[in-house]
Amino acid sequence: MRVTSNAVVLSSLLLLAAAAVAGPNTAAKSDKKTPATGSGSATGSAATGSPATGADAGSATAPAEPPIDPSTVKPEDMPTPVRMRRLEQKTQALKERAWQLKARVQMLKEQMLGGGVGAQSLIAHSNEMGSSFRLTKLIYSLDGTQVFVRTDDTGESLFKTKSFDIFSGPIAPGNHTLTAVAEYRGHGYGVFEYLSKFTFTARGNSSFTAAEGKVSKVECKGYEKGGAATPMEKRATLDCNVTQVSPEKPAAAPTSTTPGTTPMPAPAPAPGK
């Protein structure tokens, strides 16, 4: 009986020892699983909620940007191609002005060195091209010196001008050569829209003699030559016509007379010997 009691007591102690050893491990395993599950759910909710929150904030705080006025943009804030284009336009305008002044100084110099009363020249250009051609560049040179340059890369404004004053001023008596170059861009609608891809050039040459005491009027015009059967590349033409006219003399001033007196007649010319 005592042996049986001792066996029961020993068995109970073994069971308590086994439970004490297994208890901490089971608790540790349950503790490890619980944080992992909690962190995963928290992370998932945060990951799911953050994009929606960012989208809502972005849509709520993005104001509509007002349109930018180009005239208020500072040159240093402009893109490099825009700044280069503006500088190129200003440089071209200054070159054109310099060419005109140089030509005028050269003409005055030739007049002073040539002696006599000198001569004058009036040069004009008229644009009589049809609607299929848009004028983009016009250059005139007198005796190798450029006296007139106009450019329009867009082809939207220069063709609207129907007449140009090329040169007006004194010129040395003698022979002179005038050269002109006109460049055009094709223009068309519908099936003829392909013409905008082509450019056409017309050249004109004219030699004239400036007589002393006379005005040489040179009238040039650009026009389409031929008809519907003429190829487009052969239509653009530039011709010049030269005429010599006498300068207009100013009207003679009226002779002043004293009231109540008769003006004296002009003396008769002396008879030739």
TORVEXGU-743460 format. One record per residue: x, y, z of N, C-alpha, C in turn; residue number from 1; residue in one letter. Coordinates in nm, 2 decimals. Each point is the difference from the previous one (the first is absolute). Example, Ala and Ser with C-alpha at 12.3 -4.5 7.8 and 13.67 -1.06 7.14 Angstrom:
<pts>
  n.east  n.north    n.up  ca.east  ca.north   ca.up  c.east  c.north    c.up  pos  code
    1.32    -0.57    0.78    -0.09      0.12    0.00    0.09     0.12    0.00    1     a
   -0.04     0.11   -0.07     0.09      0.11    0.00   -0.08     0.11    0.08    2     s
</pts>
This chain:
<pts>
  n.east  n.north    n.up  ca.east  ca.north   ca.up  c.east  c.north    c.up  pos  code
    0.08    -0.12    0.00    -0.08      0.12    0.00    0.09     0.12    0.00    1     m
    0.10     0.00    0.08     0.09      0.12    0.01    0.08     0.01   -0.14    2     r
    0.03    -0.12   -0.05     0.07      0.01   -0.13   -0.09     0.06   -0.11    3     v
   -0.13    -0.04    0.01    -0.09      0.06   -0.10   -0.01     0.15    0.02    4     t
   -0.01     0.05    0.12    -0.01      0.14    0.03    0.12     0.07   -0.05    5     s
    0.12    -0.06    0.02     0.12      0.07   -0.05    0.00     0.01   -0.15    6     n
   -0.05    -0.11   -0.07     0.00      0.00   -0.14   -0.10     0.11   -0.06    7     a
   -0.11     0.02    0.07    -0.09      0.10   -0.04    0.06     0.14    0.02    8     v
    0.06     0.02    0.11     0.06      0.13    0.03    0.11     0.03   -0.10    9     v
    0.08    -0.10   -0.04     0.11      0.02   -0.09   -0.06     0.03   -0.14   10     l
   -0.10    -0.07   -0.04    -0.07      0.03   -0.13   -0.05     0.14    0.00   11     s
   -0.06     0.05    0.11    -0.05      0.13    0.00    0.11     0.11   -0.01   12     s
    0.11    -0.03    0.06     0.12      0.09   -0.01    0.05     0.01   -0.14   13     l
    0.00    -0.12   -0.07     0.05      0.00   -0.14   -0.09     0.08   -0.09   14     l
   -0.13    -0.02    0.02    -0.10      0.08   -0.08    0.01     0.15    0.02   15     l
    0.03     0.04    0.13     0.01      0.14    0.03    0.13     0.06   -0.06   16     l
    0.10    -0.08    0.00     0.13      0.04   -0.06   -0.02     0.02   -0.15   17     a
   -0.06    -0.10   -0.06    -0.02      0.01   -0.15   -0.09     0.12   -0.03   18     a
   -0.10     0.03    0.08    -0.09      0.11   -0.03    0.08     0.13    0.01   19     a
    0.09     0.01    0.11     0.08      0.12    0.02    0.09     0.03   -0.11   20     a
    0.06    -0.11   -0.06     0.09      0.02   -0.11   -0.07     0.03   -0.13   21     v
   -0.11    -0.06   -0.03    -0.08      0.03   -0.12   -0.07     0.13    0.00   22     a
   -0.04     0.05    0.12    -0.08      0.13    0.01    0.07     0.12   -0.06   23     g
    0.13     0.04    0.04     0.06      0.12   -0.05    0.02    -0.01   -0.15   24     p
    0.03    -0.11   -0.06     0.02     -0.01   -0.15   -0.13     0.03   -0.07   25     n
   -0.11    -0.06    0.06    -0.13      0.03   -0.07   -0.04     0.14    0.01   26     t
    0.03     0.06    0.11    -0.03      0.15    0.02    0.08     0.08   -0.09   27     a
    0.13    -0.04   -0.01     0.09      0.08   -0.09   -0.05    -0.01   -0.15   28     a
   -0.04    -0.12   -0.04    -0.05     -0.02   -0.14   -0.12     0.08   -0.02   29     k
   -0.09     0.01    0.09    -0.12      0.08   -0.02    0.03     0.14    0.00   30     s
    0.10     0.05    0.08     0.03      0.14    0.00    0.07     0.04   -0.13   31     d
    0.08    -0.09   -0.06     0.07      0.04   -0.12   -0.10     0.01   -0.12   32     k
   -0.10    -0.09    0.00    -0.10      0.00   -0.10   -0.09     0.12    0.00   33     k
   -0.03     0.04    0.12    -0.09      0.12    0.02    0.05     0.13   -0.06   34     t
    0.13     0.04    0.04     0.05      0.12   -0.06    0.01     0.00   -0.15   35     p
    0.05    -0.12   -0.06     0.01     -0.01   -0.14   -0.13     0.03   -0.07   36     a
   -0.11    -0.06    0.05    -0.13      0.02   -0.06   -0.04     0.15    0.02   37     t
    0.03     0.05    0.11    -0.04      0.14    0.02    0.07     0.10   -0.09   38     g
    0.13    -0.02   -0.01     0.08      0.09   -0.08   -0.04    -0.01   -0.15   39     s
   -0.03    -0.13   -0.04    -0.04     -0.01   -0.14   -0.13     0.07   -0.03   40     g
   -0.10    -0.01    0.09    -0.12      0.07   -0.03    0.01     0.15    0.01   41     s
    0.09     0.04    0.09     0.02      0.15    0.01    0.07     0.05   -0.12   42     a
    0.10    -0.08   -0.05     0.07      0.05   -0.12   -0.09     0.00   -0.12   43     t
   -0.08    -0.11   -0.01    -0.09      0.00   -0.11   -0.10     0.12    0.00   44     g
   -0.05     0.03    0.11    -0.10      0.11    0.01    0.07     0.13   -0.03   45     s
    0.13     0.01    0.05     0.07      0.13   -0.03    0.03     0.01   -0.15   46     a
    0.05    -0.11   -0.06     0.03      0.00   -0.14   -0.12     0.03   -0.09   47     a
   -0.12    -0.06    0.05    -0.12      0.02   -0.08   -0.05     0.14    0.02   48     t
    0.02     0.06    0.12    -0.06      0.13    0.02    0.09     0.12   -0.05   49     g
    0.13    -0.02   -0.01     0.09      0.12   -0.03   -0.02     0.04   -0.14   50     s
   -0.01    -0.08   -0.11    -0.03      0.05   -0.13   -0.12     0.08   -0.01   51     p
   -0.11    -0.05    0.06    -0.13      0.07   -0.01    0.02     0.14    0.07   52     a
    0.07     0.00    0.11     0.02      0.13    0.07    0.08     0.10   -0.09   53     t
    0.11    -0.05   -0.06     0.08      0.08   -0.09   -0.08     0.06   -0.12   54     g
   -0.08    -0.09   -0.06    -0.08      0.04   -0.11   -0.10     0.11    0.03   55     a
   -0.06    -0.02    0.12    -0.10      0.10    0.05    0.07     0.13    0.02   56     d
    0.12     0.00    0.07     0.07      0.12    0.03    0.05     0.07   -0.13   57     a
    0.04    -0.08   -0.10     0.05      0.06   -0.13   -0.11     0.07   -0.07   58     g
   -0.12    -0.07   -0.01    -0.11      0.06   -0.07   -0.06     0.12    0.07   59     s
    0.02     0.00    0.13    -0.06      0.12    0.08    0.09     0.12    0.00   60     a
    0.14    -0.02   -0.02     0.09      0.11    0.02    0.06     0.04   -0.14   61     t
   -0.04    -0.06   -0.11     0.06      0.04   -0.13   -0.08     0.11   -0.06   62     a
    0.04     0.13    0.01    -0.08      0.11   -0.06    0.03     0.01   -0.15   63     p
   -0.10     0.06   -0.08     0.02      0.02   -0.14    0.10     0.11   -0.02   64     a
    0.10    -0.03   -0.08     0.11      0.11   -0.03   -0.06     0.10   -0.10   65     e
    0.02     0.13    0.03    -0.05      0.10   -0.10    0.09     0.00   -0.12   66     p
   -0.05     0.04   -0.12     0.08      0.01   -0.12    0.11     0.10    0.01   67     p
    0.12    -0.03   -0.06     0.12      0.08    0.01    0.00     0.10   -0.11   68     i
    0.02     0.13    0.03     0.01      0.10   -0.10    0.14     0.01   -0.05   69     d
    0.03    -0.02   -0.13     0.14      0.00   -0.05    0.07     0.13    0.02   70     p
   -0.08     0.11    0.00     0.06      0.13    0.01    0.06     0.03    0.14   71     s
   -0.05    -0.08    0.10     0.04      0.02    0.14    0.12    -0.09    0.04   72     t
    0.03    -0.09   -0.09     0.11     -0.10    0.03    0.14     0.07   -0.02   73     v
    0.08    -0.01    0.10     0.14      0.06   -0.01    0.08    -0.08   -0.10   74     k
    0.09     0.07   -0.07     0.09     -0.08   -0.10    0.07    -0.11    0.06   75     p
    0.05     0.01    0.13     0.08     -0.11    0.05   -0.09    -0.12    0.04   76     e
   -0.13     0.02    0.01    -0.09     -0.11    0.03   -0.06    -0.07   -0.12   77     d
    0.03     0.05   -0.12    -0.05     -0.05   -0.13    0.09    -0.13   -0.03   78     m
   -0.06    -0.09   -0.08     0.08     -0.11   -0.05    0.10     0.05   -0.10   79     p
    0.11    -0.08    0.00     0.11      0.05   -0.09   -0.03     0.01   -0.14   80     t
   -0.08    -0.08   -0.07    -0.04      0.02   -0.14   -0.08     0.13   -0.02   81     p
   -0.08     0.04    0.10    -0.08      0.12   -0.02    0.09     0.12    0.01   82     v
    0.09     0.00    0.10     0.10      0.11    0.01    0.08     0.01   -0.12   83     r
    0.05    -0.11   -0.06     0.08      0.01   -0.12   -0.07     0.05   -0.12   84     m
   -0.13    -0.04   -0.01    -0.08      0.05   -0.11   -0.02     0.15    0.01   85     r
   -0.03     0.05    0.12    -0.02      0.15    0.02    0.13     0.07   -0.03   86     r
    0.11    -0.05    0.04     0.13      0.07   -0.03    0.03     0.00   -0.14   87     l
   -0.04    -0.11   -0.07     0.03     -0.01   -0.15   -0.09     0.11   -0.07   88     e
   -0.12     0.01    0.04    -0.09      0.10   -0.06    0.06     0.15    0.02   89     q
    0.04     0.02    0.12     0.06      0.14    0.03    0.13     0.02   -0.08   90     k
    0.08    -0.10   -0.01     0.12      0.01   -0.08   -0.03     0.02   -0.14   91     t
   -0.10    -0.07   -0.06    -0.03      0.02   -0.14   -0.05     0.14   -0.02   92     q
   -0.08     0.06    0.09    -0.05      0.14   -0.02    0.11     0.10    0.01   93     a
    0.10    -0.02    0.09     0.12      0.09    0.00    0.08    -0.01   -0.12   94     l
    0.02    -0.13   -0.06     0.08     -0.01   -0.12   -0.07     0.07   -0.12   95     k
   -0.13    -0.01    0.00    -0.07      0.06   -0.11    0.01     0.16    0.01   96     e
   -0.01     0.05    0.11     0.02      0.14    0.02    0.14     0.05   -0.03   97     r
    0.10    -0.09    0.04     0.14      0.04   -0.04    0.02    -0.01   -0.15   98     a
   -0.06    -0.10   -0.07     0.02      0.00   -0.14   -0.06     0.12   -0.07   99     w
   -0.11     0.05    0.04    -0.06      0.11   -0.06    0.08     0.13    0.03  100     q
    0.05     0.01    0.12     0.09      0.12    0.03    0.13    -0.01   -0.08  101     l
    0.05    -0.12   -0.01     0.13     -0.01   -0.08   -0.03     0.03   -0.15  102     k
   -0.11    -0.04   -0.05    -0.02      0.03   -0.14   -0.03     0.15   -0.02  103     a
   -0.07     0.06    0.09    -0.02      0.15   -0.01    0.13     0.08    0.01  104     r
    0.09    -0.04    0.09     0.13      0.06    0.01    0.08    -0.01   -0.12  105     v
    0.00    -0.13   -0.06     0.07     -0.02   -0.12   -0.05     0.08   -0.12  106     q
   -0.13     0.02   -0.01    -0.05      0.08   -0.11    0.04     0.14    0.02  107     m
   -0.01     0.05    0.12     0.04      0.14    0.02    0.15     0.02   -0.03  108     l
    0.08    -0.09    0.04     0.14      0.01   -0.03    0.03     0.00   -0.15  109     k
   -0.06    -0.09   -0.07     0.02      0.00   -0.15   -0.05     0.13   -0.06  110     e
   -0.11     0.06    0.05    -0.05      0.12   -0.05    0.10     0.12    0.02  111     q
    0.06     0.00    0.12     0.09      0.11    0.03    0.13    -0.02   -0.08  112     m
    0.05    -0.12   -0.02     0.12     -0.02   -0.08   -0.02     0.02   -0.14  113     l
   -0.12    -0.03   -0.05    -0.03      0.00   -0.15   -0.01     0.14   -0.05  114     g
   -0.04     0.10    0.09    -0.02      0.13   -0.05   -0.13     0.02   -0.07  115     g
   -0.03     0.12   -0.05    -0.12      0.02   -0.07   -0.12     0.01    0.09  116     g
   -0.12     0.00   -0.06    -0.12      0.01    0.09   -0.04    -0.14    0.04  117     v
    0.06    -0.11   -0.05    -0.04     -0.13    0.04   -0.12    -0.05   -0.06  118     g
   -0.05    -0.12    0.05    -0.12     -0.06   -0.05   -0.07    -0.06    0.12  119     a
   -0.13    -0.05   -0.03    -0.08     -0.06    0.11   -0.06    -0.13   -0.06  120     q
   -0.04    -0.08    0.10    -0.06     -0.13   -0.04   -0.12    -0.03    0.09  121     s
   -0.10    -0.05   -0.06    -0.12     -0.04    0.08   -0.03    -0.15   -0.04  122     l
    0.01    -0.09    0.10    -0.02     -0.14   -0.03   -0.12    -0.05    0.08  123     i
   -0.09    -0.07   -0.06    -0.12     -0.05    0.07   -0.03    -0.14   -0.05  124     a
   -0.06    -0.08    0.09    -0.04     -0.14   -0.03   -0.15    -0.02    0.02  125     h
   -0.06    -0.06   -0.09    -0.15     -0.04    0.02   -0.01    -0.15    0.00  126     s
   -0.08    -0.05    0.09    -0.03     -0.14    0.01   -0.13    -0.03   -0.06  127     n
    0.00    -0.07   -0.12    -0.12     -0.03   -0.08   -0.02    -0.15   -0.01  128     e
    0.06    -0.08    0.09    -0.01     -0.14    0.00   -0.14    -0.05    0.04  129     m
   -0.04    -0.12   -0.05    -0.13     -0.05    0.03    0.00    -0.06    0.14  130     g
   -0.12    -0.05    0.03    -0.02     -0.06    0.14    0.08    -0.13    0.02  131     s
    0.05    -0.06   -0.10     0.08     -0.12    0.02    0.14     0.02    0.04  132     s
    0.04     0.13    0.01     0.14      0.03    0.04   -0.01     0.10    0.12  133     f
    0.08    -0.03    0.10     0.02      0.09    0.12    0.14     0.05    0.00  134     r
    0.01     0.14   -0.01     0.14      0.06    0.01    0.06    -0.02    0.14  135     l
    0.12    -0.06    0.00     0.07     -0.02    0.13    0.13     0.08    0.01  136     t
    0.06     0.04   -0.11     0.13      0.08    0.01    0.01     0.08   -0.13  137     k
    0.05     0.13    0.02     0.02      0.09   -0.11    0.13     0.07    0.02  138     l
    0.09    -0.01   -0.09     0.14      0.06    0.01    0.03     0.08   -0.13  139     i
    0.04     0.12    0.02     0.05      0.09   -0.11    0.14     0.05    0.02  140     y
    0.08    -0.01   -0.10     0.14      0.05    0.01    0.03     0.09   -0.12  141     s
    0.06     0.12    0.03     0.04      0.09   -0.10    0.15     0.01   -0.01  142     l
    0.05    -0.04   -0.11     0.15      0.00   -0.02    0.07    -0.08    0.10  143     d
   -0.06    -0.12    0.04     0.06     -0.09    0.09   -0.03     0.03    0.15  144     g
   -0.06     0.11    0.03    -0.03      0.04    0.14   -0.15    -0.02    0.03  145     t
   -0.03    -0.08    0.10    -0.14     -0.02    0.04   -0.06     0.13    0.05  146     q
   -0.11     0.03   -0.06    -0.07      0.12    0.04   -0.14    -0.03    0.06  147     v
   -0.05    -0.12   -0.01    -0.13     -0.04    0.05    0.00    -0.14    0.03  148     f
   -0.06    -0.04    0.12    -0.02     -0.14    0.04   -0.12    -0.01    0.08  149     v
   -0.09    -0.09   -0.03    -0.12     -0.03    0.08   -0.01    -0.15    0.00  150     r
   -0.03    -0.06    0.12    -0.02     -0.14    0.02   -0.12    -0.03    0.08  151     t
   -0.07    -0.11   -0.03    -0.11     -0.05    0.07    0.00    -0.15    0.00  152     d
    0.06    -0.06    0.10     0.01     -0.15   -0.01   -0.14    -0.07    0.01  153     d
   -0.09     0.06    0.07    -0.13     -0.06    0.01   -0.09     0.01   -0.12  154     t
    0.03     0.10   -0.09    -0.08      0.01   -0.12   -0.14     0.05    0.02  155     g
   -0.02     0.07    0.11    -0.14      0.05    0.04   -0.02     0.15   -0.01  156     e
    0.10     0.08   -0.02    -0.01      0.14    0.01    0.06     0.08   -0.12  157     s
    0.12    -0.05   -0.05     0.07      0.08   -0.10   -0.08     0.00   -0.13  158     l
   -0.07    -0.11   -0.04    -0.07      0.00   -0.12   -0.12     0.09   -0.01  159     f
   -0.04     0.05    0.11    -0.11      0.10    0.00    0.04     0.13   -0.04  160     k
    0.13     0.04    0.00     0.04      0.13   -0.05    0.02    -0.01   -0.15  161     t
   -0.07     0.09   -0.07    -0.01     -0.01   -0.14    0.11     0.09   -0.07  162     k
    0.06     0.10    0.07     0.10      0.08   -0.05    0.10     0.04    0.10  163     s
    0.13     0.01   -0.04     0.11      0.02    0.08    0.08     0.12   -0.06  164     f
    0.05     0.09    0.09     0.09      0.11   -0.04    0.14    -0.05    0.02  165     d
    0.07    -0.04   -0.10     0.13     -0.06    0.01    0.11     0.10    0.03  166     i
    0.01     0.11   -0.08     0.10      0.10    0.01   -0.04     0.13   -0.05  167     f
    0.03     0.11    0.06    -0.03      0.13   -0.05    0.11     0.10    0.05  168     s
    0.08     0.05   -0.09     0.11      0.09    0.04    0.09     0.03   -0.12  169     g
    0.11     0.07    0.03     0.10      0.04   -0.10    0.08    -0.12   -0.04  170     p
    0.05     0.00   -0.12     0.08     -0.11   -0.06    0.10     0.07   -0.09  171     i
    0.12    -0.06   -0.01     0.10      0.05   -0.09   -0.04    -0.02   -0.15  172     a
    0.02     0.10   -0.08    -0.03     -0.01   -0.14    0.09    -0.11   -0.06  173     p
   -0.06    -0.08   -0.09     0.07     -0.11   -0.07   -0.08    -0.13    0.00  174     g
    0.07    -0.10   -0.03    -0.06     -0.14   -0.01   -0.02    -0.06    0.14  175     n
   -0.11    -0.07    0.02    -0.03     -0.06    0.12   -0.07    -0.14   -0.03  176     h
    0.01    -0.09    0.10    -0.06     -0.13   -0.01   -0.09    -0.03    0.12  177     t
   -0.12    -0.04   -0.03    -0.09     -0.03    0.11   -0.04    -0.15   -0.01  178     l
    0.02    -0.07    0.12    -0.04     -0.14    0.00   -0.11    -0.02    0.11  179     t
   -0.09    -0.09   -0.02    -0.11     -0.02    0.09   -0.02    -0.15    0.01  180     a
   -0.03    -0.05    0.12    -0.03     -0.14    0.03   -0.13     0.00    0.08  181     v
   -0.10    -0.08   -0.04    -0.13     -0.02    0.07   -0.02    -0.14    0.02  182     a
   -0.02    -0.04    0.13    -0.03     -0.14    0.03   -0.14    -0.01    0.05  183     e
   -0.07    -0.11   -0.05    -0.14     -0.03    0.03   -0.02    -0.14    0.05  184     y
   -0.10    -0.01    0.08    -0.04     -0.14    0.05   -0.14    -0.03   -0.06  185     r
   -0.02    -0.12   -0.04    -0.12     -0.04   -0.06   -0.12     0.00    0.10  186     g
   -0.12     0.02   -0.05    -0.11      0.01    0.09   -0.12    -0.05   -0.07  187     h
   -0.08    -0.09    0.07    -0.12     -0.06   -0.06   -0.09    -0.06    0.11  188     g
   -0.12    -0.03   -0.04    -0.10     -0.07    0.08   -0.04    -0.13   -0.05  189     y
   -0.05    -0.09    0.08    -0.05     -0.12   -0.04    0.10    -0.09   -0.07  190     g
   -0.03    -0.04   -0.12     0.09     -0.09   -0.08    0.13     0.08   -0.03  191     v
    0.00     0.13    0.00     0.12      0.08   -0.03    0.08     0.04    0.12  192     f
   -0.03    -0.06    0.12     0.07      0.04    0.12    0.15    -0.04   -0.01  193     e
    0.03    -0.10   -0.08     0.14     -0.04   -0.02    0.10     0.11   -0.05  194     y
   -0.06     0.11   -0.05     0.08      0.10   -0.05    0.08     0.07    0.11  195     l
   -0.04     0.00    0.12     0.07      0.06    0.11    0.13    -0.06    0.03  196     s
    0.03    -0.11   -0.06     0.13     -0.07    0.02    0.10     0.05   -0.10  197     k
   -0.03     0.08   -0.10     0.09      0.04   -0.10    0.03     0.15    0.01  198     f
    0.12     0.04   -0.04     0.04      0.14   -0.01    0.05     0.03   -0.14  199     t
   -0.03     0.13   -0.04     0.03      0.04   -0.14    0.08     0.13    0.01  200     f
    0.10     0.02   -0.09     0.08      0.11    0.00    0.00     0.07   -0.14  201     t
   -0.02     0.13    0.00     0.00      0.08   -0.12    0.11     0.11    0.01  202     a
    0.08     0.01   -0.11     0.11      0.09    0.00   -0.02     0.10   -0.11  203     r
    0.05     0.13    0.03    -0.01      0.10   -0.10    0.13     0.08   -0.01  204     g
    0.04     0.04   -0.12     0.12      0.08   -0.03   -0.04     0.12   -0.09  205     n
    0.06     0.11    0.03    -0.03      0.12   -0.08    0.12     0.09    0.00  206     s
    0.05     0.04   -0.11     0.11      0.09   -0.02   -0.06     0.13   -0.06  207     s
    0.04     0.12    0.06    -0.05      0.12   -0.05    0.11     0.11    0.02  208     f
   -0.02     0.11   -0.07     0.09      0.11    0.00   -0.07     0.12    0.07  209     t
    0.06     0.05    0.10    -0.05      0.11    0.07    0.05     0.13   -0.06  210     a
   -0.08     0.07   -0.07     0.04      0.13   -0.06    0.01     0.11    0.10  211     a
    0.10     0.08   -0.02     0.02      0.12    0.09   -0.12     0.09   -0.01  212     e
   -0.05     0.04    0.12    -0.11      0.09    0.00   -0.13    -0.07   -0.03  213     g
   -0.01    -0.13    0.00    -0.12     -0.08   -0.03   -0.03    -0.09    0.12  214     k
   -0.13    -0.05    0.00    -0.04     -0.09    0.10   -0.03    -0.14   -0.07  215     v
    0.07    -0.10    0.04    -0.02     -0.13   -0.06   -0.10    -0.08    0.09  216     s
   -0.12    -0.02   -0.06    -0.11     -0.08    0.07    0.01    -0.14   -0.05  217     k
    0.02    -0.09    0.10     0.01     -0.14   -0.03   -0.12    -0.07    0.07  218     v
   -0.09    -0.05   -0.08    -0.12     -0.07    0.06    0.01    -0.15   -0.03  219     e
    0.01    -0.08    0.11     0.00     -0.14   -0.01   -0.12    -0.06    0.05  220     c
   -0.04    -0.12   -0.05    -0.12     -0.07    0.04    0.02    -0.15    0.00  221     k
   -0.05    -0.07    0.09     0.00     -0.14    0.01   -0.14    -0.05   -0.04  222     g
   -0.01    -0.09   -0.10    -0.13     -0.05   -0.05    0.01    -0.14   -0.05  223     y
   -0.11    -0.06   -0.03     0.00     -0.14   -0.05    0.00     0.01   -0.16  224     e
    0.09    -0.08   -0.05     0.01      0.00   -0.15   -0.06    -0.13   -0.05  225     k
   -0.07     0.01   -0.11    -0.06     -0.12   -0.06   -0.14    -0.02    0.04  226     g
   -0.05    -0.13   -0.01    -0.14     -0.03    0.03   -0.01    -0.12    0.09  227     g
   -0.12    -0.07   -0.01    -0.02     -0.12    0.08    0.09    -0.11   -0.04  228     a
    0.04     0.00   -0.13     0.09     -0.11   -0.04    0.14     0.02    0.03  229     a
    0.04     0.12    0.05     0.14      0.03    0.03    0.04    -0.06    0.13  230     t
    0.11    -0.08    0.02     0.04     -0.06    0.13    0.01     0.11    0.10  231     p
   -0.02    -0.03    0.13     0.00      0.09    0.11    0.14     0.06    0.01  232     m
    0.11    -0.08   -0.02     0.13      0.05    0.02    0.05     0.10   -0.11  233     e
   -0.08     0.01   -0.11     0.03      0.10   -0.10   -0.09     0.12   -0.01  234     k
   -0.09     0.01    0.10    -0.09      0.11    0.00    0.05     0.13    0.06  235     r
    0.07    -0.01    0.11     0.05      0.11    0.07    0.10     0.08   -0.08  236     a
   -0.03     0.13   -0.03     0.08      0.09   -0.08    0.02     0.13    0.06  237     t
    0.12     0.06   -0.02     0.02      0.14    0.05    0.07     0.08   -0.11  238     l
   -0.07     0.10   -0.04     0.05      0.09   -0.11    0.00     0.15    0.05  239     d
    0.10     0.07   -0.06     0.02      0.14    0.03   -0.01     0.09   -0.12  240     c
   -0.06     0.12    0.01    -0.01      0.09   -0.11    0.06     0.14    0.05  241     n
    0.09     0.05   -0.09     0.07      0.13    0.04   -0.04     0.11   -0.09  242     v
   -0.03     0.11    0.06    -0.04      0.12   -0.08    0.08     0.12    0.06  243     t
    0.04     0.10   -0.09     0.07      0.12    0.04   -0.10     0.12    0.00  244     q
   -0.01     0.07    0.11    -0.09      0.11    0.00    0.08     0.12    0.06  245     v
   -0.05     0.12   -0.03     0.06      0.12    0.05   -0.05     0.03    0.14  246     s
    0.09     0.04    0.09    -0.05      0.03    0.14   -0.10     0.12    0.00  247     p
   -0.09    -0.01    0.09    -0.10      0.11    0.01    0.07     0.13    0.05  248     e
   -0.03     0.11   -0.07     0.06      0.12    0.05   -0.10     0.07    0.09  249     k
    0.05     0.07    0.11    -0.09      0.07    0.09   -0.06     0.12   -0.08  250     p
   -0.12     0.03    0.04    -0.07      0.12   -0.06    0.08     0.13    0.03  251     a
    0.00     0.09   -0.10     0.07      0.13    0.03   -0.08     0.08    0.10  252     a
    0.08     0.06    0.09    -0.07      0.09    0.10   -0.06     0.12   -0.07  253     a
   -0.11     0.05    0.04    -0.06      0.12   -0.06    0.08     0.12    0.03  254     p
    0.00     0.09   -0.10     0.08      0.13    0.02   -0.08     0.09    0.09  255     t
    0.07     0.05    0.10    -0.06      0.09    0.10    0.00     0.14   -0.06  256     s
   -0.11     0.07    0.01    -0.01      0.14   -0.05   -0.05     0.09    0.11  257     t
    0.04     0.12   -0.01    -0.05      0.10    0.10   -0.14     0.04   -0.05  258     t
   -0.10     0.01    0.10    -0.13      0.04   -0.04    0.00     0.14   -0.07  259     p
   -0.07     0.01   -0.11    -0.01      0.13   -0.08    0.11     0.01   -0.10  260     g
    0.09    -0.10   -0.02     0.10      0.01   -0.10   -0.01    -0.11   -0.10  261     t
    0.06     0.02   -0.12    -0.01     -0.10   -0.10    0.13    -0.08    0.00  262     t
    0.00    -0.13   -0.01     0.12     -0.08    0.00    0.08     0.03   -0.12  263     p
    0.13     0.01    0.01     0.09      0.02   -0.11    0.01    -0.12   -0.09  264     m
    0.00     0.01   -0.13     0.01     -0.11   -0.09    0.14    -0.06    0.01  265     p
    0.01    -0.13   -0.03     0.13     -0.07    0.00    0.08     0.06   -0.11  266     a
    0.13     0.01    0.02     0.09      0.05   -0.11    0.00    -0.10   -0.12  267     p
    0.01     0.06   -0.12     0.00     -0.09   -0.12    0.14    -0.06   -0.01  268     a
    0.01    -0.12   -0.05     0.13     -0.06   -0.01    0.09     0.07   -0.11  269     p
    0.13     0.00    0.02     0.08      0.07   -0.09    0.01    -0.08   -0.13  270     a
    0.00     0.07   -0.12     0.00     -0.08   -0.13    0.14    -0.06   -0.02  271     p
   -0.01    -0.12   -0.05     0.13     -0.08   -0.02    0.08     0.07   -0.11  272     g
    0.13    -0.01    0.01     0.09      0.06   -0.09    0.02    -0.09   -0.12  273     k
</pts>
